[in-house]
Amino acid sequence: MGERIKGLFLRLIVWGLFIFIIIFIALFIYFPDYYRLKKLREENERLRLKIDSLKKEIANLREDMEKLEEDPFIWEKLARQNLGVVKKGEILVDIVTKQE
């Protein structure tokens, strides 16, 4: 009876060790792919957010472009703000603040 229990115990240890080795090998093969997949999903999400942001920026730029094509007063406003253009008879006053 004692030999039978030792034999069963030995078989149990061998099968347990076998199952442990199989699980270890499976994890060793699977984990790097899982980690890589996780990183790729994070990168995909980051790029998706960037694409959404760029689409919004494109929409805003198209809207600005349409305004420039339709409204001549915007051209005048931009020329005054960015280039310092004045109409005939106007005087340009440039206010300089004192910096310490």
C-alpha positions as CSV (number, residue, x, y, z in Angstrom):
1,M,0.0,0.0,0.0
2,G,2.8,2.4,0.8
3,E,4.5,1.7,-2.5
4,R,1.3,2.4,-4.4
5,I,0.9,5.8,-2.6
6,K,4.5,6.7,-3.4
7,G,3.9,5.7,-7.1
8,L,0.8,7.9,-7.2
9,F,2.6,10.7,-5.5
10,L,5.5,10.4,-7.9
11,R,3.1,10.4,-10.9
12,L,1.3,13.4,-9.5
13,I,4.6,15.3,-9.1
14,V,5.7,14.4,-12.7
15,W,2.4,15.4,-14.2
16,G,2.4,18.6,-12.1
17,L,5.9,19.4,-13.3
18,F,4.9,18.6,-16.9
19,I,1.9,20.9,-16.7
20,F,4.0,23.7,-15.1
21,I,6.6,23.4,-17.9
22,I,3.8,23.5,-20.5
23,I,2.3,26.6,-18.9
24,F,5.7,28.3,-18.5
25,I,6.5,27.7,-22.2
26,A,3.1,28.9,-23.3
27,L,3.5,32.1,-21.2
28,F,7.1,32.5,-22.5
29,I,5.8,32.4,-26.1
30,Y,2.5,34.3,-25.5
31,F,3.7,37.2,-23.2
32,P,6.0,39.0,-25.6
33,D,3.2,39.0,-28.2
34,Y,0.7,40.2,-25.6
35,Y,3.1,43.0,-24.5
36,R,3.7,44.0,-28.1
37,L,0.0,44.0,-28.9
38,K,-0.7,46.2,-25.8
39,K,2.0,48.7,-27.0
40,L,0.5,48.7,-30.6
41,R,-3.0,49.4,-29.2
42,E,-1.6,52.3,-27.2
43,E,0.2,53.7,-30.2
44,N,-3.0,53.2,-32.3
45,E,-5.1,55.1,-29.8
46,R,-2.5,57.9,-29.7
47,L,-2.4,58.2,-33.5
48,R,-6.2,58.1,-33.6
49,L,-6.4,61.1,-31.2
50,K,-3.8,62.9,-33.3
51,I,-5.8,62.2,-36.5
52,D,-9.0,63.6,-34.8
53,S,-7.1,66.7,-33.7
54,L,-5.7,67.2,-37.2
55,K,-9.1,66.8,-38.8
56,K,-10.5,69.5,-36.5
57,E,-7.6,71.8,-37.4
58,I,-8.2,71.1,-41.1
59,A,-11.9,72.0,-40.7
60,N,-11.0,75.2,-39.0
61,L,-8.5,76.1,-41.7
62,R,-11.0,75.4,-44.4
63,E,-13.5,77.6,-42.6
64,D,-10.9,80.4,-42.4
65,M,-10.1,79.9,-46.1
66,E,-13.8,80.2,-47.0
67,K,-14.0,83.4,-45.0
68,L,-11.0,84.9,-46.8
69,E,-12.6,84.0,-50.1
70,E,-16.0,85.5,-49.3
71,D,-15.2,88.6,-47.2
72,P,-12.9,91.4,-48.5
73,F,-12.9,93.1,-45.1
74,I,-11.0,90.3,-43.6
75,W,-8.2,91.0,-46.1
76,E,-8.1,94.6,-44.9
77,K,-8.1,93.6,-41.3
78,L,-5.3,91.1,-41.8
79,A,-3.2,93.7,-43.7
80,R,-3.7,96.2,-41.0
81,Q,-2.9,93.8,-38.1
82,N,0.0,91.9,-39.7
83,L,1.6,94.4,-42.1
84,G,0.8,97.7,-40.6
85,V,-1.1,98.9,-43.7
86,V,-3.1,102.2,-43.3
87,K,-5.6,103.8,-45.5
88,K,-4.9,107.1,-47.2
89,G,-5.2,109.9,-44.7
90,E,-4.8,107.7,-41.6
91,I,-1.9,108.0,-39.2
92,L,-0.4,104.9,-37.7
93,V,0.2,105.2,-34.0
94,D,2.6,102.6,-32.6
95,I,2.4,102.4,-28.8
96,V,5.6,101.1,-27.2
97,T,5.5,100.0,-23.6
98,K,8.5,100.5,-21.4
99,Q,10.2,97.2,-20.4
100,E,12.2,97.0,-17.3
